[in-house]
Amino acid sequence: MTERELLADCLRLLNELNLAYMVTGSMASNYWGIPRTTHDLDFALQLPPSSVDRVVSAFSVDFHIDEPAVRSAFQPPHQFNAIDTRSALKVDFWLPTGSAFEREMFQRRLKIVLFSTPAWIATAEDVILHKLFWDRLTPSDRQRLDAAGVVAVQKGELDLNYLNAWAVQLGVTETLRKILDGKLKPKTT
């Protein structure tokens, strides 16, 4: 099973579950920016506690998923994963914590088609901001370079007012400015 096939399979399952989700992380930055190899998939998932059993059941066919771990995702760090038994690739699910930015991301998410499968994805601006926010929490060249790659590809299409307003609130203004000014460039190979 390739990453593309795994992504399509996860999207199919999430669409069947009819839960609000969006593709985030490196798959989202690959979509909007300069692609790079990744070894996991990231989804933000609005998961009501009453739907835990449905998620575990849907993903238990071809994945190792731990029901107690899913239930514990309602507490920090608000995350659980499923391991694809066919490929050993990891799928990370992040439950929103209720922050204003996460609410805004979900309101702005876009419906697209990825590999012939309907999908909800974070906007280019939100991918940039999310990457820079994670970089602020846990510094990583990969996060900054992914954000720079999205800016490089989407530059003329980005809502700069939105980016700048949220950058202030998220504490990532300096890094965003470096990317927008071309002082921090994406990796191109």
Buried (B, 14 or more C-beta within 10 A) or exposed (E): BEBEBBBBBBBBBBBEBEBBBBBBBBBBBBBBBBBBEBEBBBBBBEBEEEBBEBBBEBBBEBBEBBBEBBBBBEEEEBBBBBBBEEEEBBBBBBBBEEEEBBEBBBEBBEEEEBEEBEBBBBBBBBBBBBBBBBBBEEEEEBBBBBBBBBBBBBEEEBEEEBBEEBBEBBEBBEBBEBBBEEEBEBEEE
